[in-house]
Amino acid sequence: MAEKKTMLPETERLKHILLEAFLRGESAPHMTAKDMVQELIQQLKPVFKENES
């Protein structure tokens, strides 16, 4: 039997964040993880811009 590959804690946390967003209806079922990450980046850009000033 193949051993289960363990994920990095950051990867595991991101997986849970994306799953929670999907369950809350914040993402469409046809979205890929890449689409979700890109959407998250767009939503976080204003937060990081505020912190820079």
SVG drawing of the C-alpha trace seen along z (x, -y; Angstrom):
<svg xmlns="http://www.w3.org/2000/svg" viewBox="-24 -56 29 58">
<polyline fill="none" stroke="black" stroke-width="0.4" points="0.0,0.0 1.1,-3.5 1.7,-5.7 -0.4,-8.8 1.6,-11.9 1.4,-14.4 0.7,-18.1 2.4,-21.1 0.5,-22.8 0.0,-25.9 -1.4,-23.7 -3.7,-21.9 -5.0,-25.2 -5.6,-26.7 -7.6,-23.5 -9.8,-24.1 -10.3,-27.8 -11.3,-27.0 -13.7,-24.2 -15.3,-26.5 -15.8,-29.2 -17.4,-26.7 -19.7,-25.4 -20.8,-29.0 -21.6,-29.5 -18.8,-32.0 -17.4,-30.0 -19.0,-28.2 -18.6,-24.4 -16.9,-24.8 -14.1,-27.0 -10.7,-25.5 -8.4,-26.0 -6.4,-28.3 -9.5,-30.4 -10.3,-30.5 -6.7,-31.6 -6.8,-34.3 -10.1,-35.6 -8.7,-35.6 -5.7,-37.6 -8.0,-40.2 -10.0,-40.5 -6.8,-40.9 -5.1,-43.5 -6.9,-46.4 -6.0,-45.1 -2.3,-45.1 -2.5,-48.5 -4.0,-49.9 -1.2,-48.4 1.5,-50.0 0.3,-53.6"/>
</svg>
